[in-house]
């Protein structure tokens, strides 16, 4: 089936979309994780353009709610906090979480609403792990969500995430960066961490990238993974004049990513937040691959080592099953520079 595009101004066009018949308000359910919640903003925008008349809410965890604050598509946020009854009665629920958690959330927050699911591709992604990239890749996550709206494949360029930093936090972040000498080339946010160890960028590579960026006139802001018990990242800046760090929820991190000129990070949620605010982004993939369906969209590039053993896990393993960790040991900073040049041809980078 051919790809579909949203009609100009949301005007109906043939063939009809499933969403044309939905009764509002609509509750979309995506509880986790950060990257998935950030990516839902693209399909939510598609729905808004098709059905500007609908009231739309996203049900998610409190920690991820800032990704929808100031959303340009006028989507509300419901916090999944265990309420027994919803604050409003929904006509349609988009179960974009799936599984038992999605069903329970739909029943709790939208009882009696028409439930619409989306393809999960769980088996297909596992087949990609078992069989390697010799088999066709599953549809990207955002395309699967959009299929529930349009009834067919939607072009990826219509599904780029859209995230807006809160004005107060944007001003705060600009002031923090402005208090330091402005780097000649601009600011780079580095986010090497990940929930699974084999997705986290090794310190050896991060040190090499940081050294090259600083030597080329960039300022580096490093986003440190949250400590145990924390829900959101902590940020630290490093450079020739010492370091500083600040703690806070996701909102200031979004604002920081909105202010920098480049993002370099692992296959993690912050990669999709960076693309959502429009910052050029490089995703460095270790044990996972973009073909699993979570490649960065928009002004972004994904890099990794071409190995028969990749991917070794759909979410990123905690250890290398073969013991060699070649997906990381064979990655070099030169590959990062090549990707940056593709995004920013005039960028100042090591030779």
Buried (B, 14 or more C-beta within 10 A) or exposed (E): EEEBBBEEEBEEBEEEBEBBEBEBBBBBBBBBBBBBBBBBBBBBBBBBBBBEEBBBBBBBBEBBBBBBBBBEBEBBBBEBEEEEEBEEEBBBBBBBBBEEBBBEBBEBBBEEBBBBBBBBBEEBBEBBBEEBBEEEBBBBBBBBBBBBBBBBBBBBEBBBBBBBBBEEBBEBBBEBBEEBEEBEBBBBBBBBBBBBBBBBBBEEBBEBBBEBBBEBEBBBBBBBBBEEEEEBBBBBBBBEEEEBEBBBBBBBBBBBBBBBBBBBBBBBBBBBBBBBBBBBBBBBBBBBBBBBBBBBBBBBBBBBBEBEBBBBBBBBBEEBEEEEBBBBEEBEBEBBBBBBEEBBEEBBBBE
